[in-house]
Amino acid sequence: MGSGAVEPTGDQAVDQAVLRLTEVTELSLREQLAVFDAVHAALQDRLADAEG
């Protein structure tokens, strides 16, 4: 993500979660933590869905 561009994974839920990470530098630390928690939860949910 060094160039700021995020390569799509092909999974909409994962892509949306990763895209949220590109916005954290503009946020306060408290807001960053909230985004990290939300992204972590979204990715865990997606993984659980994939595992069935």
C-alpha positions in Angstrom: 0.0 0.0 0.0 3.0 2.3 -0.2 1.7 4.0 -3.3 -1.7 4.6 -1.8 -3.3 2.2 -4.3 -5.0 -0.9 -3.1 -5.2 -3.9 -5.3 -8.6 -5.5 -5.3 -8.8 -9.0 -3.9 -12.0 -10.0 -5.7 -13.9 -10.3 -2.5 -16.1 -7.3 -1.8 -16.1 -7.6 2.0 -12.3 -7.9 2.1 -11.8 -5.1 -0.3 -14.0 -2.8 1.7 -12.2 -3.6 4.9 -8.8 -3.0 3.4 -9.9 0.2 1.8 -10.9 1.5 5.3 -7.3 1.1 6.3 -6.1 3.6 3.8 -8.1 6.3 5.6 -6.6 5.9 9.1 -3.7 8.3 8.7 -6.1 11.2 8.8 -7.7 10.1 12.0 -6.9 10.5 15.7 -5.4 7.6 17.5 -8.7 6.8 19.2 -10.5 6.8 15.8 -7.7 4.7 14.3 -8.2 2.0 16.9 -11.9 2.0 16.2 -11.2 1.4 12.5 -8.7 -1.3 13.2 -11.2 -3.1 15.5 -14.0 -2.8 12.9 -11.7 -4.0 10.1 -10.5 -6.9 12.2 -14.1 -7.9 13.0 -15.1 -7.6 9.4 -12.3 -9.9 8.3 -13.0 -12.4 11.0 -16.6 -12.5 9.9 -15.6 -13.0 6.3 -13.2 -15.8 7.3 -15.9 -17.5 9.3 -18.3 -17.3 6.3 -15.6 -18.8 4.1 -15.0 -21.7 6.5 -18.7 -22.4 6.6 
